[in-house]
């Protein structure tokens, strides 16, 4: 078995061939992690399918159209689950490849950000499954029910909708990490975020609209935590900014 790729130290020189070799090795590690996660997810795909069906109203029936659709749908669900399971490994590989470009004290900060990013992604998945999907599915499948009669939903469309919604919200929940990273690297300041709050809210609304659940009910349920996360991020950025300036790792605040 080939050794895991070694992370270069800060300032350590390496040739282009060595960098490309490390990149290839980290891509291989990521693919292996995804493959193993897929094998585990596919082994339990029946439980995954039942789990994802729970937010669906009881009077809605899932159907498959075609000989291969049951198998391809199970594969698709397993792939989505594999991405979620392998995300910590993927983030670690990306960070390990980029880490030598940063000073050691910055490396420790970003490594902490990576750990929190995994926790926030999981929180986004849970929030989407528990809070957003039930009312959204109830509204969408019950809309004009008297016109269309009994609802039958194609299974592949349903599981793609649910999986993509959960992953999208999981990624959106990374907002505090993204804002803190920009403040830590002095691209933004907490004061600038407060001054441009209206613009930030508009951007959050656009992001919420782009998430697959675009009905009014799910949009409201998505915007509330986004606004809360943003305000929390601004407050946290203000606190951390003061600490970082006292520690001398940020430039003095502009006059």
PyMOL commands that set and color helices and strands:
alter all, ss='L'
color gray80, all
select helices_A, chain A and resi 16-43+45-53+69-101+104-142+145-148+155-172+175-184+190-195+197-210+216-246
alter helices_A, ss='H'
color red, helices_A
select strands_A, chain A and resi 61-63+152-154
alter strands_A, ss='S'
color yellow, strands_A
deselect
rebuild
show_as cartoon
